[in-house]
Amino acid sequence: MQRKSLDLENEIRGLLKVFGVKLTIRLRDGALEEATRGTIENDPSLSHALQPMLEARHMLVETFLELDQRLRKPANQDTITTLGVYRR
């Protein structure tokens, strides 16, 4: 999920670059969506092309965070993972 999210981010950046828009190197915590939406809101054709990609990326990020939380919660309650006492 995380890899595909990053792939979509790079695809979005690539399309924006074709239209002369260059975003900063790293945008965190939804800043990519904010920056992109602010850029495309006045261009219907660009908005039409990028809106579905932004929505798909958002869904991938949300799914990744949900799965990550599902794994972290039991791992944080497990003595082997919290104490690091795993031995072969």
VENGIGI-V891000 format. One record per run of one state. SS is the DSSP state (a for helix, b for strand, c for the rest). FROM is the first residue (numbers start at 1). TO is the last residue. If there is no record, write none. Layout:
ss: <SS;SS>
from: <FROM;FROM>
to: <TO;TO>
This chain:
ss: <c;a;c;a;c;a;c;a;c>
from: <1;2;19;31;41;44;78;79;84>
to: <1;18;30;40;43;77;78;83;88>
